[in-house]
Amino acid sequence: MLLKAEYRILMDPIELCLLLGRLEFCANQTSRLENRVRIGSKVILKNIATEEPLELWIVNLEKASPLKGLVSFTSAIGAALLGLRCGDVAQVNTPYGVLKWQLISVNNYSENKEN
């Protein structure tokens, strides 16, 4: 789910346009005041179907390491989370079907996680 999906988003003009719109939205002052997910956010999610928790950091592509919980904002789940706030549900299309994740917590830090 977390690996190599960013290339699909970057190659699809509609998906890329949606991603750029989410990035622009996350950069505005209102979004920052509402504590929405943006690059650098640490998030805790809950899988709607299994109740399983998942902790992720949304990072730039060059810092991504999905096995360490560092996902790129261009990945399927990273792109789906951008702009959301606590309580919102992200739907992620995967080869196994649509997964739904509820956003439990958003922490925005001034620095991205390095390791």
Stockholm file with secondary structure:
# STOCKHOLM 1.0

chainA/1-115         MLLKAEYRILMDPIELCLLLGRLEFCANQTSRLENRVRIGSKVILKNIATEEPLELWIVNLEKASPLKGLVSFTSAIGAALLGLRCGDVAQVNTPYGVLKWQLISVNNYSENKEN
#=GR chainA/1-115 SS CCSSTHHHHHHCHHHHHHHHHHHHHHHSHHHHHTTCCCTTEEEEEEETTTCCEEEEEEECGGGCBGGGTEEETTSHHHHHHTTCCTTCEEEEEETTEEEEEEEEEEEECSSCCCC
#=GC SS_cons         CCSSTHHHHHHCHHHHHHHHHHHHHHHSHHHHHTTCCCTTEEEEEEETTTCCEEEEEEECGGGCBGGGTEEETTSHHHHHHTTCCTTCEEEEEETTEEEEEEEEEEEECSSCCCC
//
